[in-house]
């Protein structure tokens, strides 16, 4: 009986370490993307169906310069670039008539729209904020 408890503790500890490793990789990549412009992270889903995350990077004119999506069930999931949105205006993502682009699942599209809402509602950066980095 004590071996079962020991096995459970070992597997739980391994899962914790791998989740921490995934979190560090995610935040490192977000730090790299923030250097490209205004960055926002959107999410769709829940604990039981799985969550999908999306990252948008825009320039000062609210044109998408880079987009990545993150989803999966394992701790080995990572951000993957999606070039289909590059050059698109932010307002186009928020339009009610916007259709899901080819190559994206509905959950990914909704996560991108969620990220676009954050960027749309955020105040425009000032010159002082841009110079600080």
Phi and psi in degrees as GROMACS dihedral restraints (atoms count N, CA, C in turn):
[ dihedral_restraints ]
;  ai    aj    ak    al  type     phi  dphi    fc
    3     4     5     6     1   -67.7    20    10
    4     5     6     7     1   -25.2    20    10
    6     7     8     9     1   -70.1    20    10
    7     8     9    10     1   -35.4    20    10
    9    10    11    12     1   -63.5    20    10
   10    11    12    13     1   -44.4    20    10
   12    13    14    15     1   -60.9    20    10
   13    14    15    16     1   -42.8    20    10
   15    16    17    18     1   -63.5    20    10
   16    17    18    19     1   -41.9    20    10
   18    19    20    21     1   -63.8    20    10
   19    20    21    22     1   -43.4    20    10
   21    22    23    24     1   -61.6    20    10
   22    23    24    25     1   -44.2    20    10
   24    25    26    27     1   -63.4    20    10
   25    26    27    28     1   -41.3    20    10
   27    28    29    30     1   -64.6    20    10
   28    29    30    31     1   -46.4    20    10
   30    31    32    33     1   -67.6    20    10
   31    32    33    34     1   -38.3    20    10
   33    34    35    36     1   -65.3    20    10
   34    35    36    37     1   -41.4    20    10
   36    37    38    39     1   -64.2    20    10
   37    38    39    40     1   -40.9    20    10
   39    40    41    42     1   -63.4    20    10
   40    41    42    43     1   -41.5    20    10
   42    43    44    45     1   -63.7    20    10
   43    44    45    46     1   -40.1    20    10
   45    46    47    48     1   -63.7    20    10
   46    47    48    49     1   -44.6    20    10
   48    49    50    51     1   -64.5    20    10
   49    50    51    52     1   -43.4    20    10
   51    52    53    54     1   -66.7    20    10
   52    53    54    55     1   -37.4    20    10
   54    55    56    57     1   -66.5    20    10
   55    56    57    58     1   -39.2    20    10
   57    58    59    60     1   -63.5    20    10
   58    59    60    61     1   -41.6    20    10
   60    61    62    63     1   -61.3    20    10
   61    62    63    64     1   -43.6    20    10
   63    64    65    66     1   -64.0    20    10
   64    65    66    67     1   -42.8    20    10
   66    67    68    69     1   -61.2    20    10
   67    68    69    70     1   -42.1    20    10
   69    70    71    72     1   -64.2    20    10
   70    71    72    73     1   -42.1    20    10
   72    73    74    75     1   -63.2    20    10
   73    74    75    76     1   -42.0    20    10
   75    76    77    78     1   -61.4    20    10
   76    77    78    79     1   -49.2    20    10
   78    79    80    81     1   -68.4    20    10
   79    80    81    82     1   -32.5    20    10
   81    82    83    84     1   -63.8    20    10
   82    83    84    85     1   -43.4    20    10
   84    85    86    87     1   -67.0    20    10
   85    86    87    88     1   -39.2    20    10
   87    88    89    90     1   -62.2    20    10
   88    89    90    91     1   -39.9    20    10
   90    91    92    93     1   -60.9    20    10
   91    92    93    94     1   -38.9    20    10
   93    94    95    96     1   -66.9    20    10
   94    95    96    97     1   -40.6    20    10
   96    97    98    99     1   -69.3    20    10
   97    98    99   100     1   -32.4    20    10
   99   100   101   102     1   -63.2    20    10
  100   101   102   103     1   -24.4    20    10
  102   103   104   105     1   -71.4    20    10
  103   104   105   106     1   -17.6    20    10
  105   106   107   108     1   -85.2    20    10
  106   107   108   109     1   -19.9    20    10
  108   109   110   111     1   157.6    20    10
  109   110   111   112     1  -166.5    20    10
  111   112   113   114     1   -63.4    20    10
  112   113   114   115     1   131.4    20    10
  114   115   116   117     1  -124.5    20    10
  115   116   117   118     1   141.8    20    10
  117   118   119   120     1  -141.9    20    10
  118   119   120   121     1   146.8    20    10
  120   121   122   123     1  -117.3    20    10
  121   122   123   124     1   127.5    20    10
  123   124   125   126     1  -115.9    20    10
  124   125   126   127     1   160.5    20    10
  126   127   128   129     1  -139.3    20    10
  127   128   129   130     1   149.2    20    10
  129   130   131   132     1  -142.2    20    10
  130   131   132   133     1   144.6    20    10
  132   133   134   135     1   110.2    20    10
  133   134   135   136     1  -171.6    20    10
  135   136   137   138     1  -147.4    20    10
  136   137   138   139     1  -175.7    20    10
  138   139   140   141     1   -61.7    20    10
  139   140   141   142     1   -36.9    20    10
  141   142   143   144     1   -85.7    20    10
  142   143   144   145     1   -36.3    20    10
  144   145   146   147     1   -90.2    20    10
  145   146   147   148     1   -11.5    20    10
  147   148   149   150     1    97.0    20    10
  148   149   150   151     1   146.9    20    10
  150   151   152   153     1  -103.7    20    10
  151   152   153   154     1   147.1    20    10
  153   154   155   156     1  -122.7    20    10
  154   155   156   157     1   130.2    20    10
  156   157   158   159     1  -112.7    20    10
  157   158   159   160     1   149.6    20    10
  159   160   161   162     1  -138.3    20    10
  160   161   162   163     1   144.6    20    10
  162   163   164   165     1  -122.4    20    10
  163   164   165   166     1   130.0    20    10
  165   166   167   168     1  -118.0    20    10
  166   167   168   169     1   139.8    20    10
  168   169   170   171     1  -123.2    20    10
  169   170   171   172     1   124.6    20    10
  171   172   173   174     1  -121.0    20    10
  172   173   174   175     1   161.7    20    10
  174   175   176   177     1   -94.8    20    10
  175   176   177   178     1  -170.6    20    10
  177   178   179   180     1   -65.5    20    10
  178   179   180   181     1   -26.0    20    10
  180   181   182   183     1   -90.5    20    10
  181   182   183   184     1    13.4    20    10
  183   184   185   186     1    59.6    20    10
  184   185   186   187     1    38.0    20    10
  186   187   188   189     1  -104.5    20    10
  187   188   189   190     1   131.9    20    10
  189   190   191   192     1   -70.5    20    10
  190   191   192   193     1   123.9    20    10
  192   193   194   195     1  -102.3    20    10
  193   194   195   196     1   -23.9    20    10
  195   196   197   198     1  -158.6    20    10
  196   197   198   199     1   143.3    20    10
  198   199   200   201     1  -140.8    20    10
  199   200   201   202     1   138.3    20    10
  201   202   203   204     1  -138.9    20    10
  202   203   204   205     1   152.0    20    10
  204   205   206   207     1  -126.3    20    10
  205   206   207   208     1   149.9    20    10
  207   208   209   210     1  -137.9    20    10
  208   209   210   211     1   116.8    20    10
  210   211   212   213     1  -156.1    20    10
  211   212   213   214     1   169.6    20    10
  213   214   215   216     1   138.5    20    10
  214   215   216   217     1   168.3    20    10
  216   217   218   219     1  -102.3    20    10
  217   218   219   220     1    -9.7    20    10
  219   220   221   222     1  -110.9    20    10
  220   221   222   223     1   165.6    20    10
  222   223   224   225     1   -74.7    20    10
  223   224   225   226     1    -3.8    20    10
  225   226   227   228     1   -93.9    20    10
  226   227   228   229     1     2.7    20    10
  228   229   230   231     1   -67.1    20    10
  229   230   231   232     1   149.8    20    10
  231   232   233   234     1  -149.6    20    10
  232   233   234   235     1   168.5    20    10
  234   235   236   237     1   -66.1    20    10
  235   236   237   238     1   136.9    20    10
  237   238   239   240     1  -126.1    20    10
  238   239   240   241     1   129.6    20    10
  240   241   242   243     1   -63.9    20    10
  241   242   243   244     1   145.8    20    10
  243   244   245   246     1  -129.8    20    10
  244   245   246   247     1   108.2    20    10
  246   247   248   249     1   -85.1    20    10
  247   248   249   250     1    -7.6    20    10
  249   250   251   252     1   -65.5    20    10
  250   251   252   253     1   -15.0    20    10
  252   253   254   255     1  -103.6    20    10
  253   254   255   256     1   -10.2    20    10
  255   256   257   258     1   -59.8    20    10
  256   257   258   259     1   132.2    20    10
  258   259   260   261     1    88.4    20    10
  259   260   261   262     1    -3.9    20    10
  261   262   263   264     1   -83.8    20    10
  262   263   264   265     1   141.7    20    10
  264   265   266   267     1   -73.1    20    10
  265   266   267   268     1   144.9    20    10
  267   268   269   270     1   -59.4    20    10
  268   269   270   271     1   -36.8    20    10
  270   271   272   273     1   -63.7    20    10
  271   272   273   274     1   -28.6    20    10
  273   274   275   276     1   -66.1    20    10
  274   275   276   277     1   -32.1    20    10
  276   277   278   279     1   -70.4    20    10
  277   278   279   280     1   -31.0    20    10
  279   280   281   282     1   -87.9    20    10
  280   281   282   283     1    -8.8    20    10
  282   283   284   285     1   -64.7    20    10
  283   284   285   286     1   140.2    20    10
  285   286   287   288     1   -62.3    20    10
  286   287   288   289     1   -29.8    20    10
  288   289   290   291     1   -87.1    20    10
  289   290   291   292     1     1.8    20    10
  291   292   293   294     1   -66.2    20    10
  292   293   294   295     1   124.3    20    10
  294   295   296   297     1   -93.1    20    10
  295   296   297   298     1   154.0    20    10
  297   298   299   300     1   -63.6    20    10
  298   299   300   301     1   122.6    20    10
  300   301   302   303     1   -64.2    20    10
  301   302   303   304     1   152.7    20    10
  303   304   305   306     1   -64.1    20    10
  304   305   306   307     1   137.6    20    10
  306   307   308   309     1    96.4    20    10
  307   308   309   310     1    -2.7    20    10
  309   310   311   312     1  -117.7    20    10
  310   311   312   313     1   141.9    20    10
  312   313   314   315     1   -81.9    20    10
  313   314   315   316     1   161.8    20    10
  315   316   317   318     1   -57.5    20    10
  316   317   318   319     1   -41.1    20    10
  318   319   320   321     1   -65.6    20    10
  319   320   321   322     1   -36.3    20    10
  321   322   323   324     1   -66.7    20    10
  322   323   324   325     1   -42.9    20    10
  324   325   326   327     1   -61.3    20    10
  325   326   327   328     1   -43.7    20    10
  327   328   329   330     1   -65.5    20    10
  328   329   330   331     1   -34.3    20    10
  330   331   332   333     1   -67.5    20    10
  331   332   333   334     1   -39.4    20    10
  333   334   335   336     1   -63.7    20    10
  334   335   336   337     1   -41.0    20    10
  336   337   338   339     1   -64.9    20    10
  337   338   339   340     1   -36.9    20    10
  339   340   341   342     1   -62.8    20    10
  340   341   342   343     1   -43.9    20    10
  342   343   344   345     1   -63.6    20    10
  343   344   345   346     1   -39.0    20    10
  345   346   347   348     1   -64.1    20    10
  346   347   348   349     1   -35.5    20    10
  348   349   350   351     1   -63.2    20    10
  349   350   351   352     1   -40.4    20    10
  351   352   353   354     1   -62.7    20    10
  352   353   354   355     1   -44.9    20    10
  354   355   356   357     1   -65.9    20    10
  355   356   357   358     1   -37.4    20    10
  357   358   359   360     1   -67.8    20    10
  358   359   360   361     1   -36.2    20    10
  360   361   362   363     1   -85.3    20    10
  361   362   363   364     1   -16.6    20    10
  363   364   365   366     1   -75.7    20    10
  364   365   366   367     1   144.0    20    10
  366   367   368   369     1   -67.0    20    10
  367   368   369   370     1   148.5    20    10
  369   370   371   372     1   -65.2    20    10
  370   371   372   373     1   140.8    20    10
  372   373   374   375     1   -68.1    20    10
  373   374   375   376     1   144.3    20    10
  375   376   377   378     1   -86.8    20    10
  376   377   378   379     1   165.7    20    10
  378   379   380   381     1   -61.8    20    10
  379   380   381   382     1   -36.4    20    10
  381   382   383   384     1   -64.6    20    10
  382   383   384   385     1   -40.6    20    10
  384   385   386   387     1   -67.9    20    10
  385   386   387   388     1   -36.1    20    10
  387   388   389   390     1   -69.1    20    10
  388   389   390   391     1   -35.7    20    10
  390   391   392   393     1   -73.6    20    10
  391   392   393   394     1   -23.1    20    10
  393   394   395   396     1   -79.2    20    10
  394   395   396   397     1   -18.8    20    10
